């Protein structure tokens, strides 16, 4: 059992050097106006221009028909090359200023960070095999 735990810890430590995804979900206060929400969204997007360790930045609003968002309406996904870069971002003065601004408008926040374990590539579609005999292919039609 101790060996399995040690292997799990080694695997986690090895993965920590890989890319990191930082997922942030906001539930806004009921009295937050659309203009305030847009200002905060713009301020969040501006962090990608201010903090060089942000490798990728995407965001959007909930569009799931499942109704399981529990009031969280806005989602951001930031990519970093490493946990060290993510930690630099978290402690960066521009991120700290943004967090202070956000606290005045958000009722709740959810943050999940993860190291992608495996990327799955979609297989290329197979070309259907012709049902025409090869000999027919040499014939001219029309």
Secondary structure by P-SEA (a helix, b strand, c coil): caaaaaaaaaaaaaacccbbbbbbbbbccccccaaaaaaaaaaaaacccccccccbbbbbcccccccccccccbbbbbbbccaaaaaaaaacaaaaaaaaaaaacccbbbbbbbcccbbbbccccccccccccccccccccc
